[in-house]
Amino acid sequence: MTYTIAEPCVDVLDKACIEECPVDCIYEGNRMLYIHPDECVDCGACEPVCPVEAIFYEDDVPDEWVEYTAANADFFDEIGSPGGAAKAGKIDHDAPFVKALPPMNEE
């Protein structure tokens, strides 16, 4: 089990969770942040600091956002396990599901 970042993060990218993560497993894509399922240690430090309440324990992801669990894992299909988000920096990539979404922050 791991934590998942869901739709409220799309096109927001607040990054408070990145600063709080003790194992550096939250990566930045083009449109949202992603938690590496193999690097996450399930500490939950990221969840309470998320200002848009986008982070959920995998079993607690709301039904309307359940596809984000797969999207968090799919993000790493091409890049594998870089071994830490800080050294990877922003990755010019998104999970296919997220990439196909319409813009979320239109005014």
C-alpha positions in Angstrom: 0.0 0.0 0.0 1.0 3.6 -0.6 -0.3 7.1 -0.7 -1.9 8.5 -3.9 -2.2 12.0 -5.2 -5.5 12.7 -6.9 -7.3 15.2 -9.1 -7.2 18.2 -6.8 -3.5 18.5 -7.5 -3.8 18.6 -11.3 -2.6 22.0 -12.5 -2.0 23.1 -8.9 1.4 21.7 -7.9 1.6 23.3 -4.5 4.6 21.2 -3.4 4.1 21.5 0.4 4.0 17.7 0.4 7.5 17.5 -1.3 9.0 19.6 1.5 7.4 17.3 4.2 8.3 13.9 2.6 11.1 12.3 4.6 12.0 9.8 1.9 11.9 12.2 -1.2 9.3 10.0 -3.1 7.1 12.8 -4.4 8.0 13.7 -8.0 6.9 16.7 -10.1 5.4 16.0 -13.5 4.1 18.7 -15.9 0.5 18.8 -14.5 0.6 17.2 -11.1 2.8 15.6 -8.4 3.1 11.8 -8.1 4.1 9.5 -5.3 6.4 6.7 -6.3 4.7 3.5 -5.0 7.9 1.6 -4.4 9.7 4.5 -2.6 6.8 5.6 -0.3 7.1 4.3 3.2 3.5 5.0 4.1 4.5 7.5 6.8 1.6 9.9 6.0 3.6 13.1 6.5 2.4 14.5 3.2 -1.3 14.1 3.7 -2.0 16.8 6.3 0.1 19.5 4.6 -1.6 19.3 1.2 -3.6 22.5 0.9 -6.0 21.1 -1.6 -6.5 17.7 0.1 -5.3 15.7 -2.8 -3.4 13.0 -1.0 -5.1 9.8 0.2 -4.0 6.5 1.6 -4.5 4.1 -1.3 -7.5 2.3 0.3 -9.1 5.7 1.0 -9.1 7.3 -2.4 -12.6 8.5 -3.2 -14.4 6.5 -5.8 -14.5 9.4 -8.3 -10.6 9.5 -8.2 -9.7 5.9 -8.0 -8.0 6.0 -11.4 -5.4 8.3 -9.9 -3.9 5.3 -8.0 -3.0 3.7 -11.3 -1.9 7.1 -12.7 0.6 7.6 -9.8 2.2 4.2 -10.7 1.9 4.7 -14.5 3.9 7.9 -14.2 7.0 5.8 -13.3 6.6 3.2 -16.1 9.0 5.1 -18.4 11.3 6.7 -15.8 11.5 3.8 -13.4 12.9 4.6 -9.9 15.2 7.6 -10.1 16.1 7.2 -6.5 14.8 10.5 -5.1 12.7 13.3 -6.4 15.2 16.1 -5.5 17.9 14.9 -7.8 15.4 14.1 -10.6 13.9 17.6 -10.5 10.8 18.4 -12.6 10.1 15.6 -15.0 8.7 16.6 -18.4 6.1 13.8 -18.3 2.7 12.9 -17.0 0.7 9.7 -16.7 -1.3 9.3 -19.9 -4.6 9.6 -18.0 -3.5 12.9 -16.5 -2.0 14.2 -19.7 -5.4 13.7 -21.5 -7.4 15.7 -18.9 -8.7 19.1 -19.8 -7.1 22.1 -18.0 -8.3 22.2 -14.4 -7.4 25.8 -13.5 -9.3 27.7 -16.2 -10.8 31.0 -15.0 
